[in-house]
């Protein structure tokens, strides 16, 4: 794709690897070049997962799209995650990230993704259709460090531990309405990368716990804790304390495993970004979930939800949502028995912790309409746990 100023956007090539790594290191973190290499040299990633903007032979901007699966109430949703975005300082302000995000979204759609999720700098990605939607657990100071339990060993994980770690994480994520597990490629990367250390806890030759720890020189943070026995929590905390060398360290409590040992959380608005390019297509995919939510509730056979610039009708028969019909602008859905939701709140509506009722309390352009009980059942608060390439 030709861009203004004689620049070209294209898929990355093996010959670009060193230049991409140098650009990522200059504009991001020291570990970024290795992370990029782990993605593009993985069989499930490949150089096609990365795009670059070049000025002649010079790489001046780059972005990478990862394949993910998000699960809502047991229903898998194919999704994409944009990572490893960087632009040469001399080329900033020329719309290169916008062009790369367009490439990523087009590629994402071509791979069948119905949404995108990402971690990003404040505000920036809202320019490209992303919304803050899913809370990120804060990193909290650990004030109660236990002794390492007898019989527990903590060590760095290897490829042979991936199946056991994935099983522990799956069991933990079943506590949540919404989850995103590590993809197989991501598991291989987080085991191999130096930017964080994946660890396991063993007792009697069995893996009973896992977690992810940031390097001591960056300030130790323990995250992604998943255990099958309580002693593994103590072992992970004791190990993190040893790595911190007596300095304060932090942990993330995603599943209530560490609550009694952490400082009280303060209000925090640190959220994952979510982008929903076609809400009707996503709702069509989620019909089994919507049917289960609406089954206990009487109400109209034509459930209307307007996003003002467009609307959808959820058509019901025999207790199930049989189709999702997309329509055009609709400014007054309440007069037809429907609800109204601002289009920039679709992500929080479907995946956020407030549900439509909580959003209505916070936003004047969200309302449940005359069938409030039905809409609250259709769009309830959602608890979420996302495992991303980076520990946020």
C-alpha positions as a LaTeX table, in Angstrom:
\begin{tabular}{lrrr}
\hline
Residue & $x$ (\AA) & $y$ (\AA) & $z$ (\AA) \\
\hline
Unk1 & 0.00 & 0.00 & 0.00 \\
Unk2 & 1.44 & 3.36 & $-1.02$ \\
Unk3 & 1.29 & 6.15 & 1.56 \\
Unk4 & 1.94 & 9.89 & 1.17 \\
Unk5 & 5.52 & 11.02 & 1.01 \\
Unk6 & 6.78 & 8.03 & $-0.91$ \\
Unk7 & 6.24 & 5.62 & 1.99 \\
Unk8 & 4.96 & 2.05 & 1.63 \\
Unk9 & 3.00 & $-0.14$ & 4.04 \\
Unk10 & 3.60 & $-3.86$ & 3.57 \\
Unk11 & 3.95 & $-7.14$ & 5.43 \\
Unk12 & 7.20 & $-7.57$ & 7.29 \\
Unk13 & 9.94 & $-9.74$ & 5.85 \\
Unk14 & 12.77 & $-11.69$ & 7.48 \\
Unk15 & 15.24 & $-9.10$ & 6.19 \\
Unk16 & 13.38 & $-6.44$ & 8.26 \\
Unk17 & 13.91 & $-8.24$ & 11.58 \\
Unk18 & 16.93 & $-6.29$ & 12.82 \\
Unk19 & 15.52 & $-2.92$ & 11.82 \\
Unk20 & 12.17 & $-3.68$ & 13.48 \\
Unk21 & 13.98 & $-4.79$ & 16.64 \\
Unk22 & 16.07 & $-1.61$ & 16.72 \\
Unk23 & 12.96 & 0.55 & 16.26 \\
Unk24 & 11.05 & $-1.29$ & 18.99 \\
Unk25 & 13.98 & $-1.02$ & 21.41 \\
Unk26 & 14.36 & 2.69 & 20.71 \\
Unk27 & 10.67 & 3.52 & 21.18 \\
Unk28 & 9.62 & 0.84 & 23.69 \\
Unk29 & 11.20 & $-1.63$ & 26.08 \\
Unk30 & 14.47 & $-3.54$ & 25.92 \\
Unk31 & 12.54 & $-6.82$ & 25.73 \\
Unk32 & 10.43 & $-5.77$ & 22.73 \\
Unk33 & 12.82 & $-6.98$ & 20.00 \\
Unk34 & 12.90 & $-10.46$ & 21.54 \\
Unk35 & 9.13 & $-10.48$ & 21.90 \\
Unk36 & 8.71 & $-9.52$ & 18.27 \\
Unk37 & 11.12 & $-12.24$ & 17.19 \\
Unk38 & 9.23 & $-14.84$ & 19.25 \\
Unk39 & 6.00 & $-13.91$ & 17.44 \\
Unk40 & 7.21 & $-13.72$ & 13.85 \\
Unk41 & 9.38 & $-16.84$ & 14.13 \\
Unk42 & 6.57 & $-18.90$ & 15.68 \\
Unk43 & 4.66 & $-21.22$ & 13.35 \\
Unk44 & 1.33 & $-19.68$ & 14.44 \\
Unk45 & 2.60 & $-16.12$ & 14.11 \\
Unk46 & 4.85 & $-15.58$ & 11.13 \\
Unk47 & 6.03 & $-12.43$ & 9.43 \\
Unk48 & 2.55 & $-11.94$ & 7.95 \\
Unk49 & 1.39 & $-11.09$ & 11.49 \\
Unk50 & 3.53 & $-7.96$ & 11.38 \\
Unk51 & 3.35 & $-4.93$ & 9.10 \\
Unk52 & 5.89 & $-2.20$ & 8.50 \\
Unk53 & 5.97 & 1.19 & 6.89 \\
Unk54 & 9.16 & 1.67 & 4.92 \\
Unk55 & 10.89 & 4.67 & 3.43 \\
Unk56 & 12.86 & 2.95 & 0.70 \\
Unk57 & 14.70 & 0.23 & 2.60 \\
Unk58 & 14.28 & 1.90 & 6.00 \\
Unk59 & 11.66 & 0.60 & 8.45 \\
Unk60 & 10.04 & 3.65 & 10.05 \\
Unk61 & 6.90 & 2.23 & 11.70 \\
Unk62 & 5.56 & $-1.19$ & 12.67 \\
Unk63 & 2.68 & $-3.05$ & 14.34 \\
Unk64 & 1.85 & $-6.70$ & 15.02 \\
Unk65 & $-1.54$ & $-8.46$ & 15.22 \\
Unk66 & $-1.97$ & $-11.50$ & 17.49 \\
Unk67 & $-4.79$ & $-14.05$ & 17.24 \\
Unk68 & $-6.78$ & $-14.42$ & 20.47 \\
Unk69 & $-9.91$ & $-16.14$ & 21.72 \\
Unk70 & $-12.21$ & $-14.41$ & 24.20 \\
Unk71 & $-14.81$ & $-16.55$ & 25.95 \\
Unk72 & $-18.11$ & $-15.06$ & 27.18 \\
Unk73 & $-20.37$ & $-17.38$ & 29.18 \\
Unk74 & $-18.74$ & $-20.36$ & 27.49 \\
Unk75 & $-19.04$ & $-18.95$ & 23.97 \\
Unk76 & $-15.64$ & $-18.47$ & 22.22 \\
Unk77 & $-15.24$ & $-15.21$ & 20.30 \\
Unk78 & $-12.41$ & $-14.93$ & 17.77 \\
Unk79 & $-10.48$ & $-11.74$ & 18.48 \\
Unk80 & $-7.31$ & $-9.87$ & 17.60 \\
Unk81 & $-4.80$ & $-8.02$ & 19.75 \\
Unk82 & $-2.51$ & $-5.32$ & 18.39 \\
Unk83 & 0.92 & $-5.16$ & 20.01 \\
Unk84 & 4.48 & $-3.96$ & 19.41 \\
Unk85 & 3.55 & $-0.63$ & 17.85 \\
Unk86 & 6.35 & 1.87 & 17.23 \\
Unk87 & 7.21 & 4.76 & 14.92 \\
Unk88 & 10.54 & 6.44 & 14.25 \\
Unk89 & 10.58 & 9.86 & 15.91 \\
Unk90 & 11.40 & 11.58 & 12.64 \\
Unk91 & 8.21 & 10.18 & 11.09 \\
Unk92 & 5.71 & 10.95 & 13.84 \\
Unk93 & 2.60 & 12.96 & 13.05 \\
Unk94 & 2.25 & 11.55 & 9.52 \\
Unk95 & $-0.60$ & 9.11 & 10.20 \\
Unk96 & 1.54 & 5.99 & 10.09 \\
Unk97 & 0.01 & 4.37 & 13.17 \\
Unk98 & $-3.44$ & 5.12 & 11.78 \\
Unk99 & $-2.48$ & 3.35 & 8.56 \\
Unk100 & $-1.06$ & 0.40 & 10.50 \\
Unk101 & $-4.17$ & 0.16 & 12.65 \\
Unk102 & $-6.22$ & 0.10 & 9.46 \\
Unk103 & $-4.05$ & $-2.77$ & 8.23 \\
Unk104 & $-4.45$ & $-4.59$ & 11.56 \\
Unk105 & $-8.22$ & $-4.20$ & 11.57 \\
Unk106 & $-8.52$ & $-5.34$ & 7.95 \\
Unk107 & $-6.31$ & $-8.36$ & 8.65 \\
Unk108 & $-8.26$ & $-9.06$ & 11.83 \\
Unk109 & $-11.55$ & $-9.07$ & 9.93 \\
Unk110 & $-10.03$ & $-11.34$ & 7.30 \\
Unk111 & $-9.07$ & $-13.82$ & 10.00 \\
Unk112 & $-12.67$ & $-13.92$ & 11.23 \\
Unk113 & $-12.16$ & $-11.82$ & 14.35 \\
Unk114 & $-15.31$ & $-10.21$ & 15.70 \\
Unk115 & $-13.56$ & $-7.84$ & 18.09 \\
Unk116 & $-10.17$ & $-6.56$ & 19.12 \\
Unk117 & $-8.68$ & $-6.11$ & 22.58 \\
Unk118 & $-5.44$ & $-4.46$ & 23.58 \\
Unk119 & $-3.40$ & $-2.67$ & 26.22 \\
Unk120 & $-2.36$ & 0.80 & 25.16 \\
Unk121 & $-1.24$ & 4.24 & 26.22 \\
Unk122 & $-4.01$ & 6.50 & 27.59 \\
Unk123 & $-6.50$ & 7.89 & 25.08 \\
Unk124 & $-4.43$ & 7.23 & 21.94 \\
Unk125 & $-6.27$ & 4.17 & 20.66 \\
Unk126 & $-9.69$ & 5.67 & 21.23 \\
Unk127 & $-8.94$ & 7.53 & 17.99 \\
Unk128 & $-9.18$ & 4.19 & 16.18 \\
Unk129 & $-12.53$ & 3.00 & 17.54 \\
Unk130 & $-11.37$ & 1.46 & 20.83 \\
Unk131 & $-13.21$ & 1.92 & 24.10 \\
Unk132 & $-12.12$ & 1.36 & 27.67 \\
Unk133 & $-14.18$ & $-1.63$ & 28.74 \\
Unk134 & $-12.58$ & $-4.31$ & 30.96 \\
Unk135 & $-10.90$ & $-3.40$ & 34.25 \\
Unk136 & $-7.25$ & $-4.37$ & 34.72 \\
Unk137 & $-6.49$ & $-5.62$ & 38.25 \\
Unk138 & $-4.22$ & $-3.06$ & 39.93 \\
Unk139 & $-0.76$ & $-3.91$ & 41.22 \\
Unk140 & $-0.89$ & $-3.64$ & 45.02 \\
Unk141 & 1.81 & $-3.60$ & 47.67 \\
Unk142 & 2.31 & $-6.92$ & 49.48 \\
Unk143 & 2.31 & $-6.31$ & 53.23 \\
Unk144 & 2.27 & $-9.89$ & 54.51 \\
Unk145 & 4.97 & $-12.18$ & 53.11 \\
Unk146 & 4.62 & $-15.80$ & 54.28 \\
Unk147 & 7.41 & $-18.28$ & 54.73 \\
Unk148 & 7.92 & $-20.71$ & 51.88 \\
Unk149 & 5.90 & $-23.84$ & 52.74 \\
Unk150 & 7.85 & $-27.03$ & 53.31 \\
Unk151 & 7.84 & $-29.32$ & 50.33 \\
Unk152 & 7.10 & $-26.58$ & 47.78 \\
Unk153 & 9.63 & $-25.77$ & 45.08 \\
Unk154 & 9.37 & $-22.74$ & 42.80 \\
Unk155 & 11.25 & $-22.77$ & 39.49 \\
Unk156 & 11.16 & $-21.19$ & 36.06 \\
Unk157 & 8.67 & $-22.87$ & 33.78 \\
Unk158 & 9.66 & $-24.58$ & 30.55 \\
Unk159 & 7.78 & $-25.72$ & 27.47 \\
Unk160 & 6.99 & $-29.02$ & 29.16 \\
Unk161 & 5.02 & $-27.17$ & 31.85 \\
Unk162 & 2.64 & $-25.39$ & 29.47 \\
Unk163 & $-0.13$ & $-28.01$ & 29.64 \\
Unk164 & $-0.14$ & $-27.99$ & 33.46 \\
Unk165 & $-0.09$ & $-24.20$ & 33.61 \\
Unk166 & $-2.89$ & $-23.91$ & 31.08 \\
Unk167 & $-5.01$ & $-26.33$ & 33.12 \\
Unk168 & $-4.49$ & $-24.24$ & 36.27 \\
Unk169 & $-5.34$ & $-21.05$ & 34.40 \\
Unk170 & $-8.44$ & $-22.59$ & 32.84 \\
Unk171 & $-9.71$ & $-23.61$ & 36.27 \\
Unk172 & $-9.14$ & $-20.08$ & 37.59 \\
Unk173 & $-10.75$ & $-18.41$ & 34.58 \\
Unk174 & $-13.92$ & $-20.48$ & 34.94 \\
Unk175 & $-14.77$ & $-18.24$ & 37.90 \\
Unk176 & $-15.31$ & $-15.33$ & 35.51 \\
Unk177 & $-18.06$ & $-14.52$ & 33.01 \\
Unk178 & $-15.50$ & $-13.35$ & 30.45 \\
Unk179 & $-12.01$ & $-14.71$ & 29.94 \\
Unk180 & $-9.15$ & $-14.66$ & 27.51 \\
Unk181 & $-6.68$ & $-17.54$ & 27.93 \\
Unk182 & $-3.18$ & $-17.46$ & 26.55 \\
Unk183 & $-3.07$ & $-18.78$ & 23.01 \\
Unk184 & $-0.63$ & $-21.65$ & 22.35 \\
Unk185 & 1.73 & $-19.17$ & 20.69 \\
Unk186 & 1.51 & $-16.81$ & 23.64 \\
Unk187 & 2.28 & $-19.64$ & 26.05 \\
Unk188 & 5.41 & $-20.48$ & 24.08 \\
Unk189 & 6.44 & $-16.83$ & 24.10 \\
Unk190 & 5.88 & $-16.12$ & 27.79 \\
Unk191 & 7.88 & $-19.21$ & 28.71 \\
Unk192 & 10.75 & $-18.16$ & 26.45 \\
Unk193 & 10.84 & $-14.37$ & 26.90 \\
Unk194 & 13.24 & $-12.56$ & 29.24 \\
Unk195 & 10.93 & $-9.61$ & 29.91 \\
Unk196 & 9.06 & $-11.63$ & 32.54 \\
Unk197 & 9.51 & $-15.04$ & 34.12 \\
Unk198 & 6.82 & $-17.70$ & 34.12 \\
Unk199 & 7.21 & $-19.86$ & 37.22 \\
Unk200 & 5.62 & $-23.02$ & 38.56 \\
Unk201 & 5.23 & $-24.38$ & 42.06 \\
Unk202 & 5.86 & $-28.09$ & 42.51 \\
Unk203 & 5.01 & $-30.41$ & 45.37 \\
Unk204 & 5.76 & $-34.12$ & 45.21 \\
Unk205 & 6.52 & $-33.82$ & 41.51 \\
Unk206 & 3.18 & $-32.18$ & 40.69 \\
Unk207 & 2.66 & $-28.63$ & 39.42 \\
Unk208 & 0.26 & $-27.04$ & 41.91 \\
Unk209 & 0.66 & $-23.38$ & 41.05 \\
Unk210 & 1.90 & $-20.89$ & 38.51 \\
Unk211 & 2.51 & $-17.17$ & 38.22 \\
Unk212 & 4.32 & $-14.56$ & 36.20 \\
Unk213 & 6.96 & $-12.26$ & 37.68 \\
Unk214 & 8.56 & $-9.10$ & 36.30 \\
Unk215 & 12.36 & $-8.67$ & 36.57 \\
Unk216 & 13.80 & $-7.30$ & 39.82 \\
Unk217 & 15.44 & $-4.36$ & 38.04 \\
Unk218 & 11.98 & $-3.23$ & 36.88 \\
Unk219 & 10.34 & $-3.68$ & 40.30 \\
Unk220 & 8.96 & $-7.10$ & 41.12 \\
Unk221 & 5.28 & $-7.65$ & 40.31 \\
Unk222 & 3.67 & $-11.06$ & 40.74 \\
Unk223 & 0.69 & $-11.68$ & 38.47 \\
Unk224 & $-1.38$ & $-14.36$ & 36.74 \\
Unk225 & $-1.45$ & $-16.45$ & 39.91 \\
Unk226 & $-3.33$ & $-19.73$ & 39.52 \\
Unk227 & $-3.13$ & $-22.57$ & 42.03 \\
Unk228 & $-4.71$ & $-25.89$ & 42.88 \\
Unk229 & $-3.54$ & $-25.82$ & 46.52 \\
Unk230 & $-3.38$ & $-22.83$ & 48.93 \\
Unk231 & 0.25 & $-23.57$ & 49.82 \\
Unk232 & 1.21 & $-22.58$ & 46.27 \\
Unk233 & 0.10 & $-18.99$ & 46.92 \\
Unk234 & 2.45 & $-18.74$ & 49.89 \\
Unk235 & 5.26 & $-20.29$ & 47.86 \\
Unk236 & 4.80 & $-17.77$ & 45.03 \\
Unk237 & 4.74 & $-14.80$ & 47.42 \\
Unk238 & 7.84 & $-16.03$ & 49.25 \\
Unk239 & 9.64 & $-16.53$ & 45.94 \\
Unk240 & 8.71 & $-13.03$ & 44.73 \\
Unk241 & 9.95 & $-11.57$ & 48.03 \\
Unk242 & 13.29 & $-13.34$ & 47.58 \\
Unk243 & 13.62 & $-11.93$ & 44.06 \\
Unk244 & 12.87 & $-8.45$ & 45.41 \\
Unk245 & 15.79 & $-8.82$ & 47.81 \\
Unk246 & 14.07 & $-7.16$ & 50.74 \\
Unk247 & 12.67 & $-4.31$ & 48.67 \\
Unk248 & 8.90 & $-3.73$ & 48.52 \\
Unk249 & 7.12 & $-5.62$ & 45.78 \\
Unk250 & 3.62 & $-5.82$ & 44.35 \\
Unk251 & 1.12 & $-8.42$ & 43.26 \\
Unk252 & $-2.09$ & $-8.59$ & 41.24 \\
Unk253 & $-5.08$ & $-10.29$ & 42.84 \\
Unk254 & $-7.21$ & $-11.40$ & 39.92 \\
Unk255 & $-9.21$ & $-14.11$ & 41.69 \\
Unk256 & $-9.27$ & $-13.22$ & 45.38 \\
Unk257 & $-6.31$ & $-15.47$ & 46.18 \\
Unk258 & $-4.10$ & $-12.78$ & 47.70 \\
Unk259 & $-6.58$ & $-10.31$ & 49.16 \\
Unk260 & $-5.57$ & $-10.63$ & 52.81 \\
Unk261 & $-1.92$ & $-10.02$ & 52.00 \\
Unk262 & $-2.25$ & $-6.91$ & 49.84 \\
Unk263 & $-2.77$ & $-3.24$ & 50.50 \\
Unk264 & $-6.31$ & $-2.00$ & 50.02 \\
Unk265 & $-6.92$ & $-0.96$ & 46.41 \\
Unk266 & $-7.47$ & 2.69 & 45.56 \\
Unk267 & $-9.86$ & 3.81 & 42.83 \\
Unk268 & $-8.33$ & 2.88 & 39.49 \\
Unk269 & $-9.52$ & 3.45 & 35.92 \\
Unk270 & $-6.91$ & 1.30 & 34.21 \\
Unk271 & $-8.82$ & $-0.71$ & 31.62 \\
Unk272 & $-8.24$ & $-2.89$ & 28.60 \\
Unk273 & $-9.24$ & $-1.34$ & 25.31 \\
Unk274 & $-11.96$ & $-3.13$ & 23.30 \\
Unk275 & $-13.08$ & $-2.49$ & 19.72 \\
Unk276 & $-16.30$ & $-3.91$ & 18.26 \\
Unk277 & $-16.38$ & $-3.14$ & 14.52 \\
Unk278 & $-19.80$ & $-4.71$ & 13.82 \\
Unk279 & $-22.05$ & $-5.05$ & 16.83 \\
Unk280 & $-24.76$ & $-6.90$ & 14.89 \\
Unk281 & $-22.28$ & $-9.56$ & 13.75 \\
Unk282 & $-20.98$ & $-9.98$ & 17.29 \\
Unk283 & $-24.48$ & $-10.25$ & 18.75 \\
Unk284 & $-25.39$ & $-12.80$ & 16.06 \\
Unk285 & $-22.40$ & $-14.86$ & 17.17 \\
Unk286 & $-23.51$ & $-14.49$ & 20.79 \\
Unk287 & $-27.11$ & $-15.63$ & 20.18 \\
Unk288 & $-26.70$ & $-18.73$ & 22.44 \\
Unk289 & $-25.57$ & $-16.46$ & 25.29 \\
Unk290 & $-28.35$ & $-13.95$ & 24.67 \\
Unk291 & $-30.95$ & $-16.73$ & 24.48 \\
Unk292 & $-29.85$ & $-18.13$ & 27.84 \\
Unk293 & $-30.03$ & $-14.69$ & 29.43 \\
Unk294 & $-33.49$ & $-13.93$ & 28.09 \\
Unk295 & $-35.03$ & $-17.39$ & 28.49 \\
Unk296 & $-36.47$ & $-16.80$ & 32.00 \\
Unk297 & $-38.02$ & $-13.47$ & 31.00 \\
Unk298 & $-41.27$ & $-12.72$ & 29.25 \\
Unk299 & $-41.31$ & $-9.76$ & 26.96 \\
Unk300 & $-41.54$ & $-8.67$ & 23.36 \\
Unk301 & $-40.55$ & $-11.07$ & 20.59 \\
Unk302 & $-38.70$ & $-8.17$ & 18.96 \\
Unk303 & $-36.12$ & $-6.74$ & 21.37 \\
Unk304 & $-34.75$ & $-3.42$ & 20.13 \\
Unk305 & $-31.42$ & $-1.92$ & 21.12 \\
Unk306 & $-30.43$ & 1.30 & 19.42 \\
Unk307 & $-26.89$ & 2.62 & 19.22 \\
Unk308 & $-28.42$ & 5.75 & 17.67 \\
Unk309 & $-26.39$ & 5.67 & 14.45 \\
Unk310 & $-27.63$ & 2.10 & 13.96 \\
Unk311 & $-29.81$ & $-0.37$ & 15.80 \\
Unk312 & $-30.43$ & $-4.09$ & 16.14 \\
Unk313 & $-33.55$ & $-6.17$ & 16.63 \\
Unk314 & $-33.17$ & $-9.42$ & 18.52 \\
Unk315 & $-36.00$ & $-11.60$ & 17.27 \\
Unk316 & $-37.22$ & $-14.27$ & 19.69 \\
Unk317 & $-39.20$ & $-17.46$ & 19.21 \\
Unk318 & $-39.65$ & $-20.47$ & 21.46 \\
Unk319 & $-37.53$ & $-18.95$ & 24.19 \\
Unk320 & $-34.50$ & $-18.39$ & 21.95 \\
Unk321 & $-33.05$ & $-15.49$ & 20.03 \\
Unk322 & $-33.49$ & $-16.71$ & 16.47 \\
Unk323 & $-31.88$ & $-13.84$ & 14.56 \\
Unk324 & $-30.20$ & $-10.46$ & 14.93 \\
Unk325 & $-31.40$ & $-7.96$ & 12.36 \\
Unk326 & $-29.31$ & $-4.83$ & 11.79 \\
Unk327 & $-30.97$ & $-1.51$ & 11.02 \\
Unk328 & $-30.10$ & 2.11 & 10.45 \\
Unk329 & $-30.27$ & 5.20 & 12.69 \\
Unk330 & $-32.86$ & 5.21 & 15.46 \\
Unk331 & $-33.05$ & 8.16 & 17.82 \\
Unk332 & $-36.10$ & 7.18 & 19.93 \\
Unk333 & $-35.95$ & 3.46 & 20.77 \\
Unk334 & $-37.87$ & 3.84 & 24.03 \\
Unk335 & $-41.03$ & 4.69 & 22.10 \\
Unk336 & $-40.76$ & 1.23 & 20.52 \\
Unk337 & $-39.99$ & $-0.53$ & 23.80 \\
Unk338 & $-36.26$ & $-0.54$ & 23.20 \\
Unk339 & $-33.09$ & 0.61 & 24.93 \\
Unk340 & $-30.56$ & 3.21 & 23.87 \\
Unk341 & $-26.77$ & 2.92 & 24.19 \\
Unk342 & $-24.19$ & 5.41 & 22.94 \\
Unk343 & $-22.06$ & 3.81 & 20.20 \\
Unk344 & $-18.83$ & 4.50 & 22.10 \\
Unk345 & $-20.11$ & 2.39 & 25.01 \\
Unk346 & $-20.71$ & $-0.86$ & 23.12 \\
Unk347 & $-17.56$ & $-2.47$ & 24.56 \\
Unk348 & $-18.42$ & $-1.60$ & 28.17 \\
Unk349 & $-22.02$ & $-2.73$ & 27.57 \\
Unk350 & $-21.03$ & $-6.20$ & 26.39 \\
Unk351 & $-17.91$ & $-6.83$ & 28.42 \\
Unk352 & $-17.76$ & $-4.35$ & 31.29 \\
Unk353 & $-18.48$ & $-4.60$ & 35.02 \\
Unk354 & $-21.49$ & $-2.27$ & 35.13 \\
Unk355 & $-24.06$ & $-3.76$ & 32.78 \\
Unk356 & $-26.65$ & $-1.58$ & 31.10 \\
Unk357 & $-28.12$ & $-0.50$ & 34.45 \\
Unk358 & $-24.76$ & 0.72 & 35.76 \\
Unk359 & $-23.96$ & 2.47 & 32.49 \\
Unk360 & $-27.34$ & 4.19 & 32.61 \\
Unk361 & $-26.43$ & 5.57 & 36.05 \\
Unk362 & $-23.18$ & 6.97 & 34.65 \\
Unk363 & $-24.16$ & 8.16 & 31.17 \\
Unk364 & $-27.11$ & 10.22 & 30.03 \\
Unk365 & $-27.03$ & 8.56 & 26.61 \\
Unk366 & $-27.60$ & 5.05 & 27.98 \\
Unk367 & $-31.10$ & 4.06 & 29.07 \\
Unk368 & $-32.96$ & 0.81 & 29.52 \\
Unk369 & $-36.31$ & 2.00 & 28.15 \\
Unk370 & $-39.70$ & 0.65 & 29.29 \\
Unk371 & $-38.54$ & $-3.00$ & 29.42 \\
Unk372 & $-35.86$ & $-2.36$ & 32.00 \\
Unk373 & $-35.88$ & $-5.83$ & 33.60 \\
Unk374 & $-35.46$ & $-7.47$ & 30.21 \\
Unk375 & $-32.57$ & $-5.18$ & 29.28 \\
Unk376 & $-30.84$ & $-5.73$ & 32.61 \\
Unk377 & $-31.03$ & $-9.48$ & 31.98 \\
Unk378 & $-29.76$ & $-9.06$ & 28.43 \\
Unk379 & $-26.80$ & $-6.89$ & 29.41 \\
Unk380 & $-25.73$ & $-7.79$ & 32.96 \\
Unk381 & $-22.50$ & $-6.80$ & 34.73 \\
Unk382 & $-19.65$ & $-9.01$ & 33.50 \\
Unk383 & $-16.71$ & $-10.21$ & 35.57 \\
Unk384 & $-13.59$ & $-10.62$ & 33.47 \\
Unk385 & $-10.10$ & $-12.06$ & 33.45 \\
Unk386 & $-7.82$ & $-11.54$ & 30.47 \\
Unk387 & $-4.37$ & $-13.07$ & 30.02 \\
Unk388 & $-2.48$ & $-10.87$ & 27.57 \\
Unk389 & 0.97 & $-11.08$ & 26.00 \\
Unk390 & 2.25 & $-8.53$ & 28.51 \\
Unk391 & 1.52 & $-8.41$ & 32.23 \\
Unk392 & $-0.34$ & $-5.08$ & 32.43 \\
\hline
\end{tabular}
